[in-house]
Amino acid sequence: MRAIVCEAWGGPDTLALREIADPVAGTGEVVVKIHAAGVNFPDVLIIQKKYQVQPALPFTPGAEIAGEIEAVGEGVAGFKVGDRVLALCSTGGFAEKIALNAHLCVPIPAQVPYDVAAGFMLAFCTAHHALIDRGGVASGDTVLVLGAAGGVGLASVEIAKARGATVIAAASSDAKLVICRERGADLTINYTTEDLRAAIKTHTEGRGLDIIVDPVGGAFAEPAFRSIAWRGRYLVIGFANGEIPSLPLNLPLLKGASIVGVFWGEFARREPARQIAMMQDLFEMLAERKIRPLISKTYRLEDARQALHDMAARQVTGKIVITP
Ligand SMILES: NC(=O)c1ccc[n+]([C@@H]2O[C@H](COP(=O)([O-])OP(=O)(O)OC[C@H]3O[C@@H](n4cnc5c(N)ncnc54)[C@H](OP(=O)(O)O)[C@@H]3O)[C@@H](O)[C@H]2O)c1
């Protein structure tokens, strides 16, 4: 089969398209024929040895996939050849096939196409866990989403809106903000051209923000936090900007506010029953069209390098996928 292989640490150009052996389903495993693989920011980091997970070389990047089961190993119950599944696989997704532990597979509802399924889990589970479980978003809250046109960002815009919040989307370009509005943002801030604090003050009529969703980090964290309302929640999701910000601890004291860590992968591992319930809720929201995941671009397997370049260069809106 064909697969993208990382043979040396480095940027996307170090990746190679190779012919490698087909995977075989071991005990408890299934082989999935991959129809689409979601591209995520950690894929850019993992090939540079800058991510918390550091696989041994050579490896195939690609953390989430959707496809159909082609073979079932011994001891697997609940899945059969032909089933449509999605899975978070950590690595191995940018390939034609993958062997996976069957318990990682989630059946895809009939009406959900493979490209949507492949880009769904990481972004929407993170946003759902962040806003609902960790942030306790409620109808009437005002939610600021930083990096709002990105994968986790746009999912957060949609989930906050579906829960009845007023959503302020903040991003680096007007084109990105148009997409945020199409996905439900009520108000927008272009943080390249506008002063973030002044714009938040205007948009909230001085009241401040109930929730801040931050998958970006860097220089906007402190001004955003200074604009938080009484009892506000600041959701720490990631540092796509590359810089882990620090906040003076008098700020949460003065607002009775909370800095709330969000680590969806660990949540899913430690609290599997709640993860299953969350996935169910997300599929229902999808069926009711309360959320409409944006797949902005599809790349061929041989163009995986370009997909990762685009992600690193902030060219991506919503989700992009690779279709082998
Ligand atoms: N904690 C968790 O459980 C969890 C789960 C999933 C992902 N994450 C993390 O969340 C972050 C976002 O992931 P994602 O998949 O949503 O990524 P994404 O689609 O690339 O979105 C990230 C956004 O960050 C902004 N950004 C600012 N500076 C950037 C830079 N130097 N390089 C790239 N983007 C930059 C961009 O928006 P603008 O151009 O508008 O500024 C971009 O749209 C990542 O750090 C990821 O590791 C955390």
The ligand as an SDF file (V2000), in Angstrom:
LIG
                    3D

 48 52  0  0  0  0  0  0  0  0999 V2000
   -6.0690   20.3820   24.7570 N   0  0  0  0  0  0  0  0  0  0  0  0
   -6.5980   19.5170   23.9170 C   0  0  0  0  0  0  0  0  0  0  0  0
   -7.2530   18.5550   24.3090 O   0  0  0  0  0  0  0  0  0  0  0  0
   -6.3810   19.7280   22.4510 C   0  0  0  0  0  0  0  0  0  0  0  0
   -7.0800   18.9580   21.5110 C   0  0  0  0  0  0  0  0  0  0  0  0
   -6.9160   19.2540   20.1490 C   0  0  0  0  0  0  0  0  0  0  0  0
   -6.0240   20.2390   19.7520 C   0  0  0  0  0  0  0  0  0  0  0  0
   -5.3230   20.9300   20.7060 N   0  0  0  0  0  0  0  0  0  0  0  0
   -4.4080   22.0200   20.3380 C   0  0  0  0  0  0  0  0  0  0  0  0
   -5.1920   23.1040   19.9030 O   0  0  0  0  0  0  0  0  0  0  0  0
   -4.4240   23.8990   19.0080 C   0  0  0  0  0  0  0  0  0  0  0  0
   -5.2450   24.1780   17.7570 C   0  0  0  0  0  0  0  0  0  0  0  0
   -5.4300   22.9880   17.0150 O   0  0  0  0  0  0  0  0  0  0  0  0
   -6.2390   23.0150   15.6420 P   0  0  0  0  0  0  0  0  0  0  0  0
   -6.2320   21.6100   15.1130 O   0  0  0  0  0  0  0  0  0  0  0  0
   -7.5040   23.7300   15.8280 O   0  0  0  0  0  0  0  0  0  0  0  0
   -5.2560   23.9110   14.7450 O   0  0  0  0  0  0  0  0  0  0  0  0
   -5.5960   24.8870   13.5220 P   0  0  0  0  0  0  0  0  0  0  0  0
   -6.7810   24.3970   12.7740 O   0  0  0  0  0  0  0  0  0  0  0  0
   -4.2990   25.0630   12.8060 O   0  0  0  0  0  0  0  0  0  0  0  0
   -5.9930   26.2570   14.2330 O   0  0  0  0  0  0  0  0  0  0  0  0
   -5.0730   26.9710   14.9950 C   0  0  0  0  0  0  0  0  0  0  0  0
   -5.2980   28.4600   14.8060 C   0  0  0  0  0  0  0  0  0  0  0  0
   -4.2800   29.1200   15.5640 O   0  0  0  0  0  0  0  0  0  0  0  0
   -3.9800   30.3540   14.9640 C   0  0  0  0  0  0  0  0  0  0  0  0
   -2.5380   30.5920   14.9610 N   0  0  0  0  0  0  0  0  0  0  0  0
   -1.9140   31.6440   15.5180 C   0  0  0  0  0  0  0  0  0  0  0  0
   -0.5880   31.5650   15.3580 N   0  0  0  0  0  0  0  0  0  0  0  0
   -0.3590   30.4500   14.6630 C   0  0  0  0  0  0  0  0  0  0  0  0
    0.8400   29.8490   14.1780 C   0  0  0  0  0  0  0  0  0  0  0  0
    2.0490   30.3830   14.3980 N   0  0  0  0  0  0  0  0  0  0  0  0
    0.7390   28.6910   13.4920 N   0  0  0  0  0  0  0  0  0  0  0  0
   -0.4680   28.1230   13.2920 C   0  0  0  0  0  0  0  0  0  0  0  0
   -1.6410   28.6530   13.7360 N   0  0  0  0  0  0  0  0  0  0  0  0
   -1.5810   29.8130   14.4200 C   0  0  0  0  0  0  0  0  0  0  0  0
   -4.5470   30.3270   13.5350 C   0  0  0  0  0  0  0  0  0  0  0  0
   -5.6130   31.2690   13.5050 O   0  0  0  0  0  0  0  0  0  0  0  0
   -5.3640   32.7990   13.0610 P   0  0  0  0  0  0  0  0  0  0  0  0
   -4.5820   32.7880   11.7960 O   0  0  0  0  0  0  0  0  0  0  0  0
   -6.7400   33.2910   12.8990 O   0  0  0  0  0  0  0  0  0  0  0  0
   -4.6290   33.4300   14.2150 O   0  0  0  0  0  0  0  0  0  0  0  0
   -5.1260   28.9240   13.3790 C   0  0  0  0  0  0  0  0  0  0  0  0
   -6.3510   28.9440   12.6920 O   0  0  0  0  0  0  0  0  0  0  0  0
   -3.1330   23.1410   18.7460 C   0  0  0  0  0  0  0  0  0  0  0  0
   -2.1170   23.6800   19.5650 O   0  0  0  0  0  0  0  0  0  0  0  0
   -3.4620   21.7290   19.1880 C   0  0  0  0  0  0  0  0  0  0  0  0
   -2.3180   21.0220   19.5890 O   0  0  0  0  0  0  0  0  0  0  0  0
   -5.5000   20.6980   22.0230 C   0  0  0  0  0  0  0  0  0  0  0  0
  1  2  1  0
  2  3  2  0
  2  4  1  0
  4  5  1  0
  4 48  2  0
  5  6  2  0
  6  7  1  0
  7  8  2  0
  8  9  1  0
  8 48  1  0
  9 10  1  0
  9 46  1  0
 10 11  1  0
 11 12  1  0
 11 44  1  0
 12 13  1  0
 13 14  1  0
 14 15  2  0
 14 16  1  0
 14 17  1  0
 17 18  1  0
 18 19  2  0
 18 20  1  0
 18 21  1  0
 21 22  1  0
 22 23  1  0
 23 24  1  0
 23 42  1  0
 24 25  1  0
 25 26  1  0
 25 36  1  0
 26 27  1  0
 26 35  1  0
 27 28  2  0
 28 29  1  0
 29 30  1  0
 29 35  2  0
 30 31  1  0
 30 32  2  0
 32 33  1  0
 33 34  2  0
 34 35  1  0
 36 37  1  0
 36 42  1  0
 37 38  1  0
 38 39  2  0
 38 40  1  0
 38 41  1  0
 42 43  1  0
 44 45  1  0
 44 46  1  0
 46 47  1  0
M  CHG  2   8   1  16  -1
M  END
$$$$
